[in-house]
Amino acid sequence: MENYTSDSSDNDNQNKIIDFSKLNQSEQVIEDNLEYILNSNKSSIQDIEIMVLSNNQLKIIPNSLSNFTCLKSLDISFTGVKSLPESLIQIPLSSLIAKNNQLRNETLPKLLPVTLKELNFSGNMFQYFPDQVLEMPILKYLYLGGNQINSIPKEVKKLTNLQILSMGGNKLAEIPASLGELRLLQALVLSDNEIESLPASLGNLHQLKSLLLHKNKLRTLPPDIIALKNLHELSLRDNPLVVQFVSDMTYNPATLMELAARVVKVAEIPYNPRTIPFTVCSYLNSAHCCVNPKCKGVYFDNRVEHIKFVDFCGKYRIPLLQYLCSSKCAATGSIDKSMAGPSQLPNRQMLRKVLLG
């Protein structure tokens, strides 16, 4: 009989965990162990919150599992499990980790616990997006990578609390526009699929920090992605995508104030606080030089955002977010770091990491 233990030295935490991981035992042995615990510790069964059965030989889930009615986390990864029991709905799980098994759409129960906040079905045999997942209103972390899923249903927008959606290594050809309604999404993994284009609605994912798109068939990206201020990582390697994927950005007309101020600066018309109002003088002093070395223009509030890719450590190419005075400057030349002074180089916070190597 294996004891249920925890890595923690705290006795309370030890009593909350059953860890049978990496025993490489059959389902019958695991069943017997769980039955032993049930029979010998009836008074403390309600305290058990975590059960780890990973790396064993389980074709089915032990029947006695349904007796652990206070279980919050269950890990059955790398067990060869082919199906999940209907009784799973009776357990108020917040985390179910069942990666690298043999689960299929038809072997899932009709309902999964609506209490789930984390669900990991990576590395299984799903042919399509599990319908049961769409009925989990508080789900935050969903991992479905390494399956054979060929589409994401538009109903995915129902998962309004989702923060991580991982679907790399599937057979996705397109992404629904409704994905852009998952406003709390922070990480989106779509790598190693067959995606040819992305919806502009992804620009609504203002909380997005990581977007992994490598190993797809992308030739273009919606410019809206560049407007995602929290996006720190954008992986694009192994795509037929043109490296300089953004050449022109939307350019709003400058105000009359800005146009006049540009003329004053470019023409080097002298001014000082004694000849013009102090506020106007301060405005003129706030001029920024266009980063295009072939342009002598300046800008104030109105500017054109442009991306220039530069080598980084010989392995990656990262884009610098540049500010130009005119959209025409993007086509006539770009910044040369050896020629630019410190004031011309973009701030560190303007960097966006793009993995292309």
N, C-alpha and C positions, 0 to 999 in steps of 0.2 A: 504493500500500500504506500503510495506517494503522498507526502504531506503537502498541504497547500500552503505556500509561503510567499513572502514578498521581499523585495530587495531592501525595503525600508526597515529600519530598526525599531520603529514604533509598533507596539503590539496591536494597537487599534487598526493600523493600516494592514498589518499581517492578517488579521481576521477578516478583512474585507476582500481579500484576493485568493482566488484559486488559480494556481499556475501549474499547468501540466504541459507546458510547451517543450518542444524538442525532445520528447520521450520516445518518439517513433513507435508508439503503441497502437494496437488495433482498437476499433471502436468498442469492442466488448470489454477490454481492459479499462478503458476510460469510463465506460458505463459502470463497471463494478466499483471503480474508485469514487465516482460521484454518488453511487448508492451507499457506499460506506460512510461518506460524509453526511449524507442525509439521515442515515440511521443513528449515527453516533453524535451528531451535533445539531439535533433538531431545534434547540433553543437559539442557536446562533446563525441559522440559515438566513434569517432576515437581514443579517449584517453583511452578507457577501454581495459586493457590488461589481467586482471585476472577475472575469473568467477568461483565461488564456489557454486555448487548446491547440494552438498552432503547431505545425510540424509533427503531426501524428498521422495515423492512417484511418481516417474517418470517411466512409462513403456516405453515411447518414449522420445526422445529429443525434446524440444520445437522448433517449426518451425522458430521462430524469432531469434534463435541462429545464423543462417547464416548471419544475418545483422551486426553482430559484427565482422567486417572483419579485425580488428587489434588485435584480441584476441590472446594472447600468451600462456595462461595457463587455462585449463578447468578441474575442478574436479567434477565428477558425481558419486562418490563412494556412496555405500549404498543407492541406489535409486531404485533398482529393474529393471533398464533399461534392455530391452531384445534385442535391436538393436541400431545400429548407422546409421545415415543418410548418403547418398551419398554426400550431400552438405558439409559434414565435410571437404572435400578436399579443399574447397574454403577458409578455415580459416588457416592462417599461424601459427598454434600452435607449440610451442616448448615443451609443457608438456601436456599430456593427462592422467589423473588419473581416472580410471573407475573400481576400485577394488570392490569386493563383490557385483556383480550384476548377471544377468542371460544371459550374452552374450555368443553366440555360434559362431562357425566358419562360419556357413551359414548366420548369421545375421550381419556380418561385411560388410561395403561397399567394393567395389572392390579395392579401393585405400584409403590409409590413408595419411595424410599430410606428405610429405617427409621432412618437416621442423622439425619434432619431434626429440627432443633430449632425452626426457623421456617418457616412455610408461609403464603404470601400469595396467595390466589386471589380477592381482591376484584375486583368489577367484571367478572365473566365471565358465563357463561350456564348455570350449574348449576341443575338442577331439584330436586335433592335432595342431602342431605348426602353427600359422597363417602365410599363405604365404605372406600376405601384409607386415608383419614386415620385411621380407627379402629385401624389396625395400626401406629401410630407411637408406641411406648411412651415415647420421651424428648422428644416434642414439647412445646415450651414456649409458643410464640406461634402462634396460628391466626387468620387473617383470611379470612373468607368473606362479607364485607359486599358489598352491591350485586349480589346474584344473585337467583334466584327460588326459593330453598329454602323449603319450606313446613313443615318439621319438623326437630327435632333428635332423633336416635335415642337411646333410653335407654342404648345401649352407649357413649355419650360418656363415661361414667364410667371407661372403660378408659384415658383420657388423663390419668392421675394426676399427670403433671408439668406440666400446662397452667397457665400463669400469666396468659395473655391469651386471651380468646375474643371475637372481634369478628364479629357477625352482623347488624349493622344493615342496613337497606335490603333486606330479604327479604320473605317472605310467611308468617312464623311466626305461628301462631295460639295456640299453647300451648308451655309449657316443661316438659320432663320433670323429675320429682322427682330423678332420678339426677344431675342437674347439680349438686345440692348435695353430691355426693361428691367434687367436684374441690377438695379442701381447700387447694391451693396457689394457687388462682385469685386474682389481684389486680385484674384489670379485666374487666368483662363488659359488652359493648356489644350491646344488643338494641333499639336505637332504630329508628324508622321501620319497624315491622312491624304486625301485627294482633293483638297479644297482649291478652287480656282479663283474665287473672289470672296470678299467679305462685305457684309452690309454696312452702310454708313452709320447705322444705328449704334454700332460699337462705340462711336464717339460720345454716346450718352453715359458710358460707364466711367463716371468721373472718379470713382474710388479705385479703379484698376491700377495695379502696380506692376504686374507681370503678365505679359502676353507672349506665349510661345507658339510660333507658327512654322518652325523649321520642318523640312521634309514634306512640303506640299507642292501645289502647282500654281502658286500665286504669281501673277504677272504685274499686278497693281495692288496698291493699298488705298483705302479711302483716306483722303487728307485729314479727315476728322480725327484720326488716331493721334496725329501730332498734337492736337489740342488737348490731349489728356495730360493734365499737369502733374498727376501723381504717377504716371507711367515711368518706371525706372528700367525695366528690362523688356526688350522686344527682340525675340529670336527669329531670324529670317533665313538662316543658312539652308542650302539645298532647295532653293526656290528659283524659278526662272525670272524672278523679280529683277527689274532694273535697279541697280544699286542706288542711284540717286532717285528714290521713289517719290520725292516731292520736289518739284522745280518751281512751281508757282502756287502761292497761297491767295486766298481771297483778299483783295485789296480794297478797302473802303476809301472813298474820296477824302482828301484832307480838308480841314476847315480853312476858311479864309484867313484866320489868325495864323495857322501853321504855314500856309502858302506864303503869306507876307513875311513871316519870320524866316522862312527858308531863303527868300530873296535877299533879305538883309545879311544873313550869314554867308551865303555863297558869294555875294557881291562885296563882302567885307565893308559894308557901310558902317561907319563909326557911330557909336551910341554910348550914352552914359546916363546915370540916374537923374542928372540935371536937365537932360533934354527930353526924356521920356519917363512915363510913370515907373515907379520902382517894380511893380508887379510884371510889367512888360519886359523890363530889363532882366529880371530873374528868369522869365520865360526864355528869353533869347540866350541866356547863359546856360540853359539846360539842354542845349542842342547836342545831339549825338551824331558822330560821323558815320556815314555809310561804310560798311565793312568791305565793300567792293573797292579794291585799290585803284580801279580804273574810273571810279566815280568820286567827284568832289562834293557830292550832295550831303545834306544833313536831314535829320528828322527829329521830331519832338514827340508828340503823342501818337501820331499816325506812322505806322511802319509796316514793312512786309516781312513775314517770317519765312525763313529759307533754311534748308538743311544741307550741310556740307559734310561728307564723310571723310574721316582721316584715319590713317593707320594707327593702331594702338598695340604696342609690344609685338608687332609682326604677326599677331594671331587674329586679332579682331579689328573690325573697323567700326568706329563710333561716330555718330553724327554730332556736329556742333550746330546748335540752333542759332542762326545768324539773324540779325535785323538789318534790313536794307531800306533805303529811302524810296525805292521804286521797284515794281515787279520786273522792270526791264533789266535791272542790275543782275538778276539771277541768270540771265542768258548771256550777258556781256562779260562776265568774269566773276571770280570768287576770291575770297580772302587768302592771302599768302601769309602764313604765320610768321615768317621771317621778316616781313615788311610791316606787320601790324604792331602797334604799340599796345601796352596793357589795357588801355581804355577801349580798344577796338575788339579785344577778344571777349567772347561771351562769358558770362559768369558761370562758375562751376555748377550752380543749380540749374543751368540751362542744358546741361549735358543729358543726353538720352542714350543709354547703352543699347547698341544693336549688334547681336552676335551673328556674324556672317561667315565665320571660318569654321 
